[in-house]
Amino acid sequence: ADIIRTIVALGRSQKVEVIAEYVETLEQRMMLADLGCDIFQGYFHSPALSEGHCIAYFAKSQTVQAEAHRV
């Protein structure tokens, strides 16, 4: 946790987003969020996808976000 906290602080000092990779569990996701990571990538959110599946995944994500903003 100390190493991650230091990396996040370094990113913040350089005004860049901090991306955490290989996030596989809810516990990891929550800890990284608490430490200040901006973006998360890994099997917790989605397994590796083919190009076609990736496009469909993002299209569905945009539809869900658009519907959430209408509420």
C-alpha positions as CSV (number, residue, x, y, z in Angstrom):
1,A,0.0,0.0,0.0
2,D,2.9,2.4,0.8
3,I,4.4,1.9,-2.7
4,I,1.0,2.4,-4.4
5,R,0.4,5.5,-2.3
6,T,3.8,6.9,-3.4
7,I,3.1,6.2,-7.1
8,V,-0.3,7.9,-6.8
9,A,1.3,10.9,-5.1
10,L,3.9,11.1,-7.9
11,G,1.2,11.0,-10.5
12,R,-0.8,13.7,-8.8
13,S,2.3,15.9,-8.5
14,Q,2.8,15.5,-12.3
15,K,-0.9,16.1,-12.9
16,V,-1.5,12.8,-14.7
17,E,-4.1,10.2,-14.2
18,V,-3.0,7.1,-12.4
19,I,-4.1,3.8,-13.9
20,A,-4.1,0.6,-11.9
21,E,-3.7,-2.6,-13.9
22,Y,-4.4,-6.2,-13.1
23,V,-7.3,-5.4,-10.7
24,E,-8.9,-8.8,-10.1
25,T,-11.0,-8.4,-6.9
26,L,-13.4,-6.0,-5.4
27,E,-11.0,-5.6,-2.4
28,Q,-8.2,-4.6,-4.7
29,R,-10.5,-2.1,-6.5
30,M,-11.6,-0.5,-3.3
31,M,-8.1,-0.3,-1.9
32,L,-6.8,1.3,-5.0
33,A,-9.7,3.8,-5.1
34,D,-9.0,4.7,-1.4
35,L,-5.4,5.3,-2.3
36,G,-6.4,7.7,-5.1
37,C,-6.1,5.7,-8.4
38,D,-8.2,7.3,-11.2
39,I,-8.7,4.4,-13.6
40,F,-8.8,0.6,-13.2
41,Q,-8.1,-2.2,-15.6
42,G,-8.2,-5.9,-15.1
43,Y,-10.2,-9.1,-14.9
44,F,-12.5,-7.6,-12.2
45,H,-14.1,-5.4,-14.8
46,S,-13.8,-7.6,-17.8
47,P,-11.7,-10.5,-19.1
48,A,-9.6,-9.8,-22.2
49,L,-11.9,-9.2,-25.2
50,S,-11.5,-9.6,-29.0
51,E,-11.9,-6.4,-31.0
52,G,-15.5,-7.0,-31.8
53,H,-16.4,-7.8,-28.3
54,C,-14.5,-4.8,-27.1
55,I,-16.5,-2.5,-29.4
56,A,-19.8,-4.0,-28.2
57,Y,-18.7,-3.7,-24.6
58,F,-18.0,0.0,-24.9
59,A,-21.1,0.6,-27.0
60,K,-23.2,-1.0,-24.2
61,S,-21.3,1.0,-21.6
62,Q,-22.1,4.3,-23.3
63,T,-25.8,3.4,-23.6
64,V,-25.9,2.6,-19.8
65,Q,-24.2,5.9,-19.0
66,A,-26.5,7.9,-21.2
67,E,-29.6,6.3,-19.6
68,A,-28.2,7.0,-16.1
69,H,-27.8,10.7,-17.0
70,R,-31.5,10.9,-18.1
71,V,-32.7,9.8,-14.7
